[in-house]
Amino acid sequence: METVSETTKRKVGRPKSKFWETAKMLGSHGAEGCARTKLDYVRMIFILGAVQKDRSDEDQHLALGITKADFRSGKGTFAPGFRTMAVEACRWCEASGANRRQAANIIIDARRRGLSFPDLYAHFRRLRLGDRKGSKEGFLLAIERTVNDHLRRFSGTDRATLTGYLREYVEALERDP
């Protein structure tokens, strides 16, 4: 008969990232905050290095909103949305086994085509997690929030009118899916 200590147990919690040790070594030199914030900072730097390495100033500015020279001199800042997108790109690299150069190529190519950083964030997240399907409860909650927001903005609208609008919308969906 097996004892409890002989059975292998499934690990609980998030899988450990290869960047944890680097985040610990940075201490207070990197990002201020909790361990997760420091880990995300290391992930952002991982992608930053790939975008800057052997790239033209035009590509760097396109992908980061700043060139390597400006970054080093402290003259500029990253484009809004770059940090969160870079963290998600790094998570995708970890999950898929892709290297950071591949992520940098995707970022630069997408930025050339005019995609925004939130679009890129969503792209890397979709690649990592797959397409998500909504639930009935989530859908109804979203409709409820939308209706309540509308009623807050336009308090003169009665509920019967809203019900009629919703019926018309559903009928239109059924006619032309």
ZASETOR-615946 format. One record per residue: x, y negated, z negated of N, C-alpha, C, CB in turn. Coordinates in nm, 2 decimals, m for minus. Atoms other than C-alpha are relative to their C-alpha. Last residue first. Glycine has a CB too. Layout:
     nxx     nyy     nzz    caxx    cayy    cazz     cxx     cyy     czz    cbxx    cbyy    cbzz
       X       Y       Z       X       Y       Z       X       Y       Z       X       Y       Z
...
END
This chain:
     nxx     nyy     nzz    caxx    cayy    cazz     cxx     cyy     czz    cbxx    cbyy    cbzz
   m0.10   m0.04    0.10   m2.61   m3.70    3.93    0.14   m0.04    0.03   m0.01    0.14   m0.02
   m0.13    0.01   m0.06   m2.85   m3.90    4.15    0.11    0.03   m0.10    0.02   m0.14    0.06
    0.02    0.01   m0.14   m3.22   m3.82    4.07    0.14    0.00    0.07   m0.07   m0.14    0.03
    0.06   m0.12   m0.06   m3.16   m3.68    3.73   m0.01   m0.01    0.15   m0.13    0.03   m0.07
   m0.10   m0.11    0.01   m2.93   m3.96    3.63   m0.05    0.13    0.07    0.05    0.02   m0.14
   m0.10    0.03   m0.11   m3.18   m4.22    3.75    0.11    0.10    0.00    0.06   m0.14   m0.02
    0.06   m0.04   m0.12   m3.45   m4.05    3.53    0.10   m0.03    0.12   m0.13   m0.09    0.02
    0.01   m0.15   m0.01   m3.22   m4.06    3.23   m0.06    0.04    0.14   m0.07    0.06   m0.11
   m0.14   m0.05   m0.03   m3.15   m4.43    3.29    0.01    0.15    0.02    0.09   m0.05   m0.12
   m0.03    0.04   m0.14   m3.52   m4.52    3.33    0.14    0.05    0.03   m0.01   m0.15    0.02
    0.07   m0.09   m0.08   m3.59   m4.33    3.00    0.03   m0.02    0.15   m0.16   m0.01   m0.02
   m0.06   m0.13    0.01   m3.32   m4.52    2.82   m0.07    0.11    0.09    0.00    0.05   m0.14
   m0.13    0.01   m0.07   m3.45   m4.85    2.94    0.07    0.14    0.00    0.09   m0.11   m0.06
    0.03    0.01   m0.15   m3.80   m4.76    2.83    0.12    0.00    0.08   m0.09   m0.12    0.03
    0.04   m0.13   m0.03   m3.67   m4.66    2.48   m0.03    0.01    0.15   m0.12    0.04   m0.08
   m0.12   m0.08   m0.01   m3.49   m4.99    2.46   m0.03    0.14    0.04    0.07    0.00   m0.13
   m0.07    0.04   m0.12   m3.81   m5.18    2.54    0.12    0.09    0.02    0.03   m0.15    0.00
    0.07   m0.06   m0.11   m4.00   m4.98    2.28    0.07   m0.03    0.13   m0.15   m0.05    0.00
   m0.04   m0.14   m0.03   m3.73   m5.06    2.03   m0.07    0.07    0.11   m0.02    0.08   m0.13
    0.07   m0.10    0.08   m3.78   m5.43    2.05    0.04    0.14    0.04   m0.16   m0.02    0.00
    0.04   m0.12   m0.07   m3.52   m5.67    2.18   m0.07    0.10   m0.09    0.12    0.06    0.07
    0.13    0.01   m0.05   m3.52   m6.00    2.00   m0.05    0.12    0.08   m0.02   m0.13    0.08
    0.09   m0.05    0.10   m3.21   m5.91    1.80   m0.15   m0.01    0.04    0.02   m0.09   m0.13
    0.13    0.05   m0.05   m2.99   m5.93    2.10   m0.11    0.05   m0.09   m0.02    0.06    0.15
   m0.03    0.11   m0.09   m2.63   m5.90    1.97   m0.13   m0.06    0.05    0.08    0.04    0.11
   m0.06    0.11    0.07   m2.72   m5.69    1.67    0.02   m0.12    0.08    0.14    0.05   m0.06
    0.10    0.07    0.08   m2.97   m5.49    1.87    0.06   m0.11   m0.09   m0.07    0.11   m0.09
    0.08    0.08   m0.08   m2.70   m5.42    2.13   m0.11   m0.07   m0.08   m0.08    0.09    0.11
   m0.07    0.12   m0.04   m2.46   m5.30    1.87   m0.08   m0.09    0.09    0.13    0.04    0.08
   m0.01    0.09    0.12   m2.72   m5.07    1.72    0.08   m0.13    0.03    0.06    0.07   m0.12
    0.13    0.07    0.03   m2.80   m4.93    2.06    0.00   m0.09   m0.11   m0.11    0.11   m0.02
    0.03    0.09   m0.11   m2.44   m4.86    2.14   m0.13   m0.08   m0.02    0.00    0.07    0.13
   m0.09    0.12    0.02   m2.37   m4.71    1.80   m0.03   m0.10    0.10    0.14    0.05    0.00
    0.05    0.08    0.11   m2.68   m4.48    1.84    0.09   m0.12   m0.03    0.00    0.09   m0.13
    0.12    0.08   m0.05   m2.57   m4.38    2.19   m0.05   m0.08   m0.12   m0.11    0.10    0.05
   m0.05    0.11   m0.09   m2.22   m4.29    2.06   m0.12   m0.08    0.05    0.08    0.06    0.11
   m0.06    0.10    0.08   m2.37   m4.09    1.77    0.05   m0.12    0.08    0.12    0.06   m0.08
    0.11    0.07    0.06   m2.59   m3.90    2.01    0.05   m0.11   m0.09   m0.09    0.10   m0.08
    0.07    0.08   m0.10   m2.29   m3.81    2.22   m0.11   m0.08   m0.06   m0.05    0.10    0.11
   m0.08    0.11   m0.04   m2.09   m3.70    1.92   m0.06   m0.09    0.10    0.14    0.05    0.05
    0.00    0.09    0.11   m2.37   m3.48    1.79    0.08   m0.13    0.03    0.06    0.06   m0.13
    0.13    0.07    0.00   m2.42   m3.32    2.13    0.00   m0.10   m0.11   m0.11    0.10   m0.02
    0.11   m0.08    0.07   m2.05   m3.24    2.15   m0.13   m0.08    0.01    0.04    0.04   m0.14
    0.07    0.06    0.11   m1.79   m3.38    2.39   m0.11    0.10   m0.06   m0.06   m0.13    0.04
    0.14    0.00   m0.03   m1.55   m3.17    2.60   m0.07   m0.06   m0.13   m0.06    0.14    0.03
    0.09   m0.02    0.12   m1.18   m3.24    2.59   m0.15   m0.01    0.05    0.03   m0.11   m0.10
    0.12    0.08   m0.01   m0.95   m3.19    2.89   m0.09    0.03   m0.12   m0.08    0.02    0.13
    0.10   m0.05   m0.10   m0.61   m3.05    2.80   m0.13   m0.09   m0.01   m0.04    0.14   m0.04
    0.11   m0.06    0.07   m0.41   m3.13    2.48   m0.10    0.07    0.10   m0.07   m0.10   m0.08
   m0.04   m0.08    0.12   m0.07   m3.21    2.62   m0.11    0.08   m0.06    0.06   m0.10   m0.10
   m0.09   m0.11   m0.04   m0.16   m3.31    2.98    0.04    0.09   m0.12    0.13   m0.06    0.06
    0.08   m0.10   m0.07   m0.46   m3.50    2.85    0.09    0.11    0.05   m0.07   m0.07    0.12
    0.08   m0.07    0.10   m0.24   m3.69    2.60   m0.09    0.12    0.06   m0.10   m0.10   m0.08
   m0.09   m0.09    0.08    0.01   m3.77    2.86   m0.08    0.08   m0.10    0.12   m0.08   m0.06
   m0.05   m0.11   m0.09   m0.26   m3.91    3.09    0.09    0.10   m0.07    0.08   m0.07    0.11
    0.11   m0.10   m0.02   m0.44   m4.10    2.81    0.05    0.11    0.09   m0.12   m0.07    0.06
    0.02   m0.07    0.13   m0.11   m4.27    2.71   m0.11    0.11    0.02   m0.05   m0.10   m0.11
   m0.10   m0.10    0.01   m0.05   m4.35    3.08   m0.01    0.08   m0.13    0.14   m0.07    0.01
    0.03   m0.10   m0.10   m0.39   m4.52    3.11    0.11    0.11   m0.01    0.00   m0.05    0.14
    0.10   m0.09    0.05   m0.32   m4.71    2.79   m0.04    0.11    0.09   m0.13   m0.08   m0.04
   m0.05   m0.09    0.11    0.01   m4.82    2.93   m0.11    0.08   m0.07    0.07   m0.08   m0.10
   m0.03    0.06    0.12   m0.15   m4.95    3.25    0.06    0.09   m0.10   m0.13   m0.08   m0.06
    0.07   m0.05    0.12   m0.14   m4.79    3.59    0.05   m0.08   m0.13    0.03    0.15   m0.02
    0.09    0.09    0.07   m0.03   m5.01    3.88   m0.08    0.05   m0.12   m0.10   m0.05    0.09
    0.13   m0.01   m0.06    0.12   m4.76    4.12   m0.11   m0.09   m0.07   m0.05    0.14    0.00
   m0.01    0.06   m0.14    0.47   m4.88    4.03   m0.14    0.01    0.07    0.10    0.08    0.08
    0.00    0.15    0.01    0.37   m4.82    3.66    0.01   m0.07    0.14    0.12   m0.05   m0.09
    0.13    0.04    0.03    0.28   m4.46    3.75   m0.01   m0.15   m0.02   m0.05    0.06   m0.13
    0.08   m0.02   m0.12    0.61   m4.39    3.92   m0.14   m0.06   m0.03    0.00    0.14    0.03
   m0.04    0.10   m0.10    0.81   m4.55    3.63   m0.09    0.01    0.12    0.14    0.02    0.04
    0.03    0.13    0.05    0.62   m4.35    3.36    0.03   m0.10    0.11    0.07   m0.03   m0.13
    0.15    0.01    0.00    0.63   m4.02    3.55   m0.04   m0.14   m0.04   m0.07    0.10   m0.09
    0.03    0.00   m0.14    1.01   m4.06    3.61   m0.15   m0.02    0.02    0.04    0.12    0.07
   m0.04    0.13   m0.05    1.06   m4.14    3.24   m0.04   m0.02    0.15    0.15   m0.02   m0.02
    0.10    0.10    0.06    0.86   m3.83    3.14    0.03   m0.14    0.05    0.01    0.01   m0.15
    0.12   m0.02   m0.07    1.08   m3.62    3.37   m0.11   m0.09   m0.04   m0.05    0.15   m0.02
   m0.01    0.06   m0.13    1.39   m3.77    3.23   m0.12    0.02    0.08    0.13    0.06    0.07
    0.04    0.14    0.01    1.27   m3.69    2.88    0.02   m0.07    0.13    0.08   m0.07   m0.11
   m0.10    0.09    0.05    1.28   m3.32    2.95   m0.04   m0.14    0.01    0.13    0.02    0.07
   m0.06    0.09   m0.10    0.98   m3.10    2.98    0.11   m0.08   m0.06   m0.12   m0.09    0.06
   m0.14   m0.03   m0.03    0.93   m2.82    2.73    0.06   m0.08    0.11    0.00    0.15    0.04
   m0.01   m0.06   m0.13    0.55   m2.86    2.74    0.14    0.05    0.03   m0.04   m0.09    0.11
    0.10   m0.11   m0.02    0.48   m2.94    2.38    0.02    0.08    0.12   m0.14   m0.06    0.00
   m0.01   m0.10    0.10    0.79   m3.14    2.30   m0.09    0.12    0.02   m0.02   m0.05   m0.14
   m0.12   m0.07   m0.03    0.78   m3.33    2.63    0.03    0.11   m0.10    0.12   m0.10   m0.01
    0.03   m0.08   m0.12    0.41   m3.41    2.57    0.13    0.08    0.03   m0.04   m0.08    0.12
    0.08   m0.11    0.05    0.49   m3.54    2.22   m0.03    0.10    0.12   m0.13   m0.04   m0.06
   m0.10   m0.08    0.07    0.76   m3.76    2.38   m0.07    0.13   m0.06    0.07   m0.08   m0.12
   m0.09   m0.06   m0.11    0.51   m3.90    2.63    0.10    0.10   m0.07    0.07   m0.11    0.08
    0.09   m0.11   m0.06    0.26   m3.96    2.34    0.08    0.07    0.11   m0.13   m0.06    0.05
    0.02   m0.10    0.10    0.53   m4.16    2.15   m0.08    0.12    0.05   m0.07   m0.05   m0.13
   m0.13   m0.07    0.01    0.62   m4.35    2.46   m0.01    0.11   m0.10    0.11   m0.10   m0.03
   m0.01   m0.08   m0.12    0.25   m4.45    2.52    0.13    0.09   m0.01    0.00   m0.08    0.13
    0.10   m0.12    0.02    0.22   m4.57    2.16    0.01    0.09    0.12   m0.14   m0.05   m0.02
   m0.04   m0.08    0.11    0.54   m4.79    2.20   m0.10    0.13   m0.02    0.00   m0.08   m0.13
   m0.11   m0.09   m0.03    0.46   m4.92    2.55    0.03    0.10   m0.11    0.13   m0.08    0.03
    0.04   m0.13   m0.04    0.12   m5.05    2.47    0.11    0.10    0.03   m0.10    0.00    0.11
    0.10   m0.05    0.09    0.21   m5.42    2.47   m0.05    0.14    0.05   m0.12   m0.09   m0.01
    0.13    0.04   m0.05    0.53   m5.47    2.68   m0.11    0.07   m0.10   m0.03    0.06    0.14
    0.06   m0.10   m0.09    0.84   m5.43    2.48   m0.14   m0.05    0.04   m0.01    0.13   m0.08
    0.06   m0.11    0.07    1.00   m5.75    2.34   m0.06    0.10    0.10   m0.11   m0.05   m0.10
    0.14   m0.04   m0.04    1.24   m6.00    2.47   m0.06    0.11   m0.09   m0.01    0.04    0.14
    0.08    0.11   m0.07    1.55   m6.20    2.38   m0.14    0.04    0.02    0.07   m0.03    0.13
    0.12    0.04    0.08    1.70   m5.96    2.13   m0.08   m0.10    0.06    0.06   m0.04   m0.14
   m0.02    0.14    0.05    2.04   m5.95    2.30   m0.11   m0.04   m0.09    0.01   m0.09    0.12
   m0.12    0.01    0.09    2.03   m5.57    2.33    0.02   m0.14   m0.05    0.12    0.04    0.08
    0.03   m0.08    0.12    1.67   m5.56    2.46    0.12   m0.01   m0.10   m0.02    0.15    0.03
    0.09    0.08    0.08    1.73   m5.84    2.71   m0.02    0.07   m0.14   m0.13   m0.03    0.07
   m0.07    0.11    0.05    2.03   m5.65    2.85   m0.08   m0.09   m0.09    0.05   m0.09    0.12
   m0.10   m0.05    0.10    1.84   m5.32    2.87    0.08   m0.12   m0.06    0.09    0.10    0.06
   m0.11   m0.07   m0.05    1.55   m5.49    3.05    0.10    0.04   m0.11    0.08   m0.09    0.11
   m0.12    0.06    0.05    1.21   m5.57    2.91    0.12    0.08    0.06    0.01    0.00   m0.16
    0.03    0.14    0.01    0.85   m5.49    3.00    0.12   m0.08   m0.04   m0.11   m0.02   m0.11
   m0.01    0.04    0.14    0.93   m5.13    2.93   m0.05   m0.14   m0.02    0.14    0.01   m0.04
    0.04   m0.10    0.10    0.85   m4.94    3.25   m0.01   m0.05   m0.14    0.09    0.12    0.01
    0.13   m0.06   m0.03    0.85   m5.22    3.50   m0.05    0.09   m0.10    0.01    0.07    0.14
    0.10    0.11    0.03    1.13   m5.41    3.33   m0.14    0.05    0.03    0.03   m0.12    0.08
    0.01    0.02    0.14    1.34   m5.09    3.33   m0.10   m0.10   m0.04    0.14   m0.04   m0.06
    0.07   m0.12    0.06    1.26   m5.01    3.69   m0.01   m0.02   m0.15    0.08    0.12    0.03
    0.14    0.01   m0.05    1.36   m5.37    3.80   m0.08    0.12   m0.06   m0.01    0.00    0.15
    0.07    0.09    0.09    1.67   m5.36    3.59   m0.14   m0.01    0.04    0.07   m0.14    0.01
   m0.02    0.14   m0.04    1.78   m5.05    3.78   m0.07   m0.09   m0.10   m0.05   m0.02    0.14
    0.12    0.06   m0.07    1.79   m4.72    3.59    0.03   m0.14    0.04   m0.13    0.01   m0.08
   m0.02    0.00   m0.14    2.09   m4.51    3.49   m0.11   m0.05    0.08    0.04    0.14    0.05
   m0.12   m0.07   m0.05    1.97   m4.46    3.14    0.00    0.01    0.15    0.01    0.14   m0.06
   m0.11    0.10   m0.02    1.71   m4.72    3.03    0.12    0.06    0.07    0.04   m0.05   m0.13
    0.05    0.11   m0.09    1.39   m4.51    3.08    0.12   m0.09    0.03   m0.12   m0.08   m0.05
    0.02   m0.06   m0.13    1.55   m4.20    2.92   m0.03   m0.11    0.11   m0.10    0.11    0.00
   m0.13   m0.04   m0.05    1.68   m4.40    2.62   m0.01    0.06    0.14    0.07    0.10   m0.09
   m0.06    0.12   m0.04    1.33   m4.55    2.57    0.14    0.02    0.06    0.02   m0.09   m0.12
    0.05    0.04   m0.13    1.18   m4.21    2.57    0.07   m0.12    0.05   m0.16   m0.01    0.00
   m0.04   m0.11   m0.09    1.39   m4.09    2.28   m0.04   m0.03    0.14   m0.07    0.13   m0.05
   m0.14    0.02   m0.04    1.36   m4.43    2.11    0.04    0.11    0.10    0.09    0.00   m0.12
    0.00    0.11   m0.10    0.98   m4.39    2.11    0.14   m0.03    0.05   m0.06   m0.13   m0.07
    0.06   m0.05   m0.13    1.01   m4.04    1.95    0.00   m0.12    0.11   m0.14    0.05   m0.02
   m0.10   m0.08   m0.06    1.24   m4.18    1.68   m0.05    0.05    0.14    0.04    0.12   m0.09
   m0.10    0.10   m0.04    0.99   m4.46    1.60    0.11    0.08    0.08    0.06   m0.07   m0.12
    0.05    0.06   m0.12    0.71   m4.20    1.59    0.10   m0.10    0.05   m0.13   m0.07   m0.03
    0.00   m0.10   m0.10    0.91   m4.00    1.33   m0.04   m0.06    0.14   m0.09    0.12   m0.04
   m0.14   m0.01   m0.04    0.97   m4.32    1.13    0.01    0.11    0.11    0.08    0.04   m0.13
   m0.04    0.12   m0.08    0.60   m4.39    1.13    0.14    0.01    0.05   m0.02   m0.12   m0.09
    0.07   m0.01   m0.13    0.52   m4.03    1.02    0.04   m0.12    0.09   m0.15    0.01   m0.01
   m0.08   m0.09   m0.08    0.77   m4.05    0.74   m0.05    0.01    0.14    0.01    0.14   m0.07
    0.00   m0.14    0.05    0.60   m4.36    0.59    0.08    0.09    0.10   m0.15    0.06    0.00
    0.13   m0.07    0.02    0.69   m4.71    0.65    0.02    0.14   m0.04   m0.08   m0.01    0.13
    0.04    0.00    0.14    0.97   m4.92    0.79   m0.13    0.07   m0.01   m0.01   m0.15   m0.06
    0.13    0.06    0.03    1.10   m4.83    1.13   m0.02    0.01   m0.15   m0.11    0.07    0.08
    0.09   m0.01   m0.11    1.47   m4.75    1.18   m0.13   m0.08   m0.03   m0.04    0.14    0.03
   m0.06    0.07   m0.11    1.75   m4.85    0.94   m0.10    0.00    0.12    0.13    0.06    0.04
    0.06    0.13   m0.02    1.55   m4.76    0.63    0.05   m0.08    0.12    0.02   m0.08   m0.13
    0.04    0.06    0.13    1.63   m4.39    0.64   m0.07   m0.13    0.03    0.13   m0.02   m0.08
    0.01    0.14   m0.03    1.77   m4.31    0.99   m0.03   m0.08   m0.13   m0.11   m0.03    0.10
   m0.13    0.06    0.00    1.88   m3.97    0.87    0.00   m0.15    0.02    0.09    0.06    0.11
   m0.05    0.01    0.14    1.53   m3.87    0.78    0.13   m0.07   m0.01    0.01    0.15   m0.05
    0.08    0.10    0.07    1.40   m3.97    1.13    0.04   m0.01   m0.15   m0.15    0.04    0.01
   m0.04    0.13   m0.04    1.68   m3.77    1.29   m0.07   m0.11   m0.07   m0.02   m0.02    0.15
   m0.13    0.02    0.06    1.60   m3.46    1.08    0.05   m0.14    0.04    0.10    0.11    0.05
    0.01    0.03    0.15    1.23   m3.49    1.17    0.14   m0.03   m0.06   m0.06    0.12   m0.07
   m0.05    0.13    0.03    1.30   m3.52    1.55   m0.01   m0.03   m0.15   m0.09   m0.10    0.07
   m0.14    0.00    0.01    1.28   m3.15    1.62    0.06   m0.13   m0.03    0.06    0.04    0.14
   m0.06    0.06   m0.12    0.92   m3.17    1.52    0.15    0.01   m0.01   m0.05   m0.14    0.03
   m0.10    0.09    0.02    0.77   m2.94    1.26    0.06   m0.04    0.13    0.11    0.06   m0.10
   m0.13   m0.06   m0.03    0.44   m2.78    1.34    0.11   m0.11   m0.01    0.01    0.07    0.14
   m0.05    0.03   m0.14    0.15   m2.95    1.17    0.14    0.07    0.02    0.02   m0.15    0.01
   m0.04    0.14   m0.03   m0.01   m2.79    0.87    0.06   m0.01    0.14    0.11   m0.04   m0.10
    0.11    0.10    0.01   m0.02   m2.43    0.74    0.05   m0.14    0.03   m0.07    0.00   m0.14
   m0.04    0.13    0.05    0.22   m2.16    0.84   m0.12   m0.09    0.01    0.12   m0.05    0.08
    0.00    0.10   m0.10    0.05   m1.82    0.88    0.04   m0.13   m0.06   m0.14   m0.01    0.07
    0.11    0.10    0.01    0.15   m1.58    0.61    0.01   m0.10    0.12    0.00   m0.07   m0.13
   m0.05    0.13   m0.05    0.36   m1.27    0.65   m0.13   m0.09    0.00    0.06    0.02    0.14
    0.07    0.04   m0.12    0.26   m0.98    0.42    0.05   m0.14    0.05   m0.15   m0.01   m0.03
   m0.05   m0.06   m0.12    0.52   m0.84    0.19   m0.07   m0.04    0.13    0.00    0.15   m0.01
   m0.13    0.06   m0.04    0.46   m1.08   m0.10    0.05    0.06    0.13    0.09    0.01   m0.11
    0.03    0.13   m0.06    0.09   m0.97   m0.12    0.13   m0.07    0.05   m0.06   m0.09   m0.11
    0.02    0.10    0.11    0.18   m0.61   m0.18   m0.02   m0.14    0.07    0.11    0.00   m0.10
   m0.07    0.12   m0.01    0.12   m0.35    0.09   m0.02   m0.09   m0.12   m0.03   m0.08    0.13
    0.08    0.12    0.00    0.00    0.00    0.00    0.09   m0.12    0.00   m0.09    0.00   m0.12
END
